[in-house]
Amino acid sequence: MLNDIAQVSQALREQQYISTDEISTVMFLAEKLGKPLLAEGPAGVGKTELAKAWSKVTGRPLIRLQCYEGLDESKALYEWEYAKQMLYTQLLRDKLSELLSQASSLREAADRLGDEEDVFFSERFLLARPLLQAITSPEPVVLLIDEIDRADAEFEAFLLEILSDFQVSVPELGTIRAKHQPVVLLTSNNTRELSEALKRRCLYLFIDYPSREAELNIVRMRVPELNQKLAQQAVEVVQSLRQLDLKKNPSVSETIDWARALVMLNADHLDRQTLENTLTVLLKHESDVQKARRALMGGRSHPNERDPREARLRGRGRWAGNDWNN
């Protein structure tokens, strides 16, 4: 039982998630108030990991709906398997004929058929998708609606009804209400503005890139086999890369990947060759790789290509004394 913010922070840390006071506070309130949580921020800063960690903290199964352009109700909520229903009807055709043949009137035949309605209109023909799985789960769950900003505005509007009442109407079965209200986390990478109606129904949390100290703690926790000096160097590089005007800044998950790569290479310090050979673990655009090489190691192809931020990094002597400048 999580009774205060400190317990939330400790419980998340035990699941290898380093939480800020703000994250712990909002998670505590979302749990106690029964409100959905909307977590926005750059890609790869730990929004999805927060849902996974909370699932483990609370001991609840995680149900994930990955959003994408064109996502609709049948993919997110449920699909009625008409082909299966038809096959089932054909298999029972002889039994059905026998049942109806014993009726003395049309009304009696209709009544007999009505009595068997549950056989032909039941949950056996209902293919539950993530939203309905969360609503009908026999135990409390954590529902992760990941990257809601990738879905269309029409789907976002449909989602409002689900989040308001946690119930859904299935024409063949009627209204299905949640047995247990799920803890709902929505994530967004800010690729489009979400509606005020959605935000109004949620608690809001912005998760940014971590501070140098927090990121170092994350690396130490997730990649404990990396020596302390190399971990500090790696985090220093990543933090400085985020100050450049890159197409895509390195995420926390990519920092962890890079740290693991350095371990696999048996590196004990960052030299120029290791840095050059592994930059693509952090950066996924060639223009970003070239810009990073100019900023970190002083190389450039044309005199006018240097970004002022690159010059500032070198001008402060940030890299002086490191192995790749020797």
N, C-alpha and C positions, 0 to 999 in steps of 0.2 A: 504494500500500500504506500503510495507516494503522497506524503502529507505536506511537503514544503518544497521550495525551489532547490534547496541544497540537495535533497534526496533525489530530485529529478536529474540534476547535474551529475551526481555520483552514479546513478543508475545508467545514464547515457555513457559515461566514461567507461563503465564496466563492459559496455558493448562496443568499445573502441570508437566512441563518438565524442569528440571534445566540444562541449557546448558553451556558448556565451551565456551570461546571465539573462540576456534578452530572450534567447532561444528557449532556455529552461523555463522562464516565466510564462511565455506564450504557450508552450506545450502543456504546462501545468494548468493554465486557464482553459485551454481547449478541452482537456480531459474533464475538468470539473464542471465546466459550463455546457458541455455537450455541443460545442460549436465546431463547424468545419474550420480548418486552418488553411489559408492561402499563403504559400511560401514562394516569394519571387526572388530573383537574383540571377547573376550570370550562370551559364552552364558549368557544371562540374564543381560547385562549391559545397555540395553536401545536402542538397534538398531531398533528393531521393533516398540518400543514406539515412537521413533523419527518420523517414517513415519506416525504413527497415529496422533501424535501431529501436524505435518506439514499439514496433511489433515484438521484438525480443524482450524489451523491458517489461511490457505488460503481459507477455505470454500469449498474445493473440495472433491468430493466423493473419498473414498479409495477403490481401487481394489487390492486384495491380491492374489498372486500366491504362494502357499506353495510348495517348491521344495522337492523332495524325489528321492531316487534311482529308476530308471526305468521311470521317468517322460518323456513323449514324446509329440510330436506335437499335437496329438488329444486331450490330456488332458490339454494342456497349451494354444493352439491357437483356434482350432475349430474342430467340428465334423460334417460331412455331414450326415443328417438323411435319408439314402436311404429307410428304411422301411416306413417312413412317406411319402416320395415322391411316393413310389409305391402304397401306400394306396390312396393317393390323385389322382393318375392316374386312379386307378380302379373306384373311385367314379365318375370321370368325363368321364368314358369310353363311356357312351351313348351319351353324348354331343359331344365328340370327333368324334364318328362314324357319327353322323348327320352332323357335320362340313365337314368331308372329303367326305361324300357321295354326296355332292353338287358340288364337283370339277369335271370339265370336262376332266381333264388330270392328269397324275401322277405329272407333274411339278407343276400344280396348287395346288394339294393336299399337295405337299411338302412345297409350299409357304405359304399355309394356316396354316400348322402345325408350320412353322417357325415363323409366326406372333404371335403364342400363346406360344412361348418358355418361355417368362417371367413368365408364369403361373406355369411351371414345373421346372424352374431353377431360383429360387429366394431365398431371405434371409429367407423365411418362413421355409426352410429346413436346414438352417444353425444354428447349436447349438454353440453359441459363448462361448468360454472359457475366462479366465481372460485376456490374451494378446489381443485377438480380441475385447473384451469388452472395453479395454482401448483405442484401436485404433478407434473404431467406436462410442465411447461415444459422444453424442451431446454437452457435456460440458467438460471443462478441468477436469482431474482427477489426483490423485496421484496413481501411480502404484508401489506397493510393491512386489518385487521378493524376497521372504524370504528364507534364507538359500540356496543360489545358490550353495554352496559347496557340498550339499547333492545330487545334480543332476549329471548325467553323463557328461563327457566331450563332448559327441556328442550333448547333449541338449545345453550345453554352446555355442558350435559353431553355432547351429541353432539360438540361441538368438542374436548373433552378428548382423545378418541381420536385425532383427526386430529393434534393438537399433540404427542401422545406419540410416535407412530410414523411420522407423515408417510406414511401409506399408507391405502388405502381398498379395500373389497371391493365389486366390482360383480358381482351374480349372473350376468349374462350373459357376463362376461369373466374373472372371477376377481379376484385381488388386484393392485392397481396401486400400486407403490411409487414414492416420489419419486426422480426422476433426480438432482435437486440439492435439498438441504434449503434452503427459502427462509428469508430473514430475516423474522421475523414481528413486526409491531407491532400491538398491540391498544390501542384508545383507549376511555376511559369518561368520561362527564360526571357520574358519581356520582348518576344518577337512581335507582339501586337498588344494593344491596350485592351484589357478586359473590361467588361461592363460594370457599371456602378452597382447594378442589381446583384451581381455575383459577389462583388467585394463586400457589399452590405451584409450579406449572409455569413460572412467568414470573419474570423480573426485574421489579422494581417501580420506577416513577418517578412522582412527583407534580409536575406542572407548574402553578404558580400564576401569578397576574398578575405581570408583571415590575415591577421597581423603577422609580422615575422615570427614573433614568439609563439603564437598559436599554431602557425604552420609547422614550425620546428617541433612542437610537441606532437602534432599529428604524425609527422614523419617518424619520430622516435617511437611512437606507439605502434604504428602500422608496419614499420620496417626496422625492428629493433636490432637487427644484425648489421645495420649500417653504422660505421663508427661516427662518433660525435662530431669530429672535425669535418668530415665529409658531409654529414647531414647539414651542418651550419653553412658550408660553402654552397651546397645545392639549393638550400632555401634562399640564400642571399642572391643567387643567380635568378631564381624564379621571381622573387619579389622585384628585382630590378627590371626584368623583362616586361613585367606588367606596367612599367612606367613608359614604355615605348608605345608608339602608335601602331599597334599590330592589328591585323585582320581578326585574329583570335588569340586572346591572352591564354597562357597556360593555366589550366584548371588545377584544383587541389588533387583531383584524381590523377592527373598527368604528372604532378609533382611526385606522388606516391609511385607511379609507374617508373619514373626516372630513377628514383631512389632504389627501387628493386632492380632496375637495369644495371645500376652501378655496382650493386652487390653481385649480380650475375657475372659482371666483368672483373670481379675481384679488385676493384679500384680502391685505393686507400687515400687518394687525394685527387683533386681535379687538375689535370694538366691540359694543355691546349688540345692535344690530339683526342683525348677522351671527350672533352667538351664538344669539339667539332663533330665527332662521330656519333654523338648521342643527342644532339640538339633536336633531331626530328622526333624524338620521343616526346618532347615538350611542345614543339611547334609543327603545325600541319599544313602550312602554306610556305612555298619556296621563298616568296618575298619576305615573309617573317623571318625565315632562317637566315637570309642574307642580311637583313637589317640587324638581327641579333649578333651575327658574326662581326659586323662593323662596330657595333656598340661595345661588345665584350672584348674583342681582340684587336680592334683598331684597323682591320682591313676594310677597304672599300674599292669599288670598281671605278667610280667617277667622282671627281672632287665636289660636285654640286649635289650629290645624292645624300649627304649626311643630314640626318634629322637633328634639329637643335637639341632634342632630348638625349640623343646619343652623345653629343658633345658634352652635355652637362654631366652625364654619367661618368665620362672619362675625366672631365675637368675637376670633379670633386675628388679624384684619385681613388674612386671606389674599388678599382681593381688592382691598384698598386700593390705589389708584393705577392700577388697570387701567382701560382705556378705557370699559368698560361701567358703571363706577361714577362716571364724571365727569359 
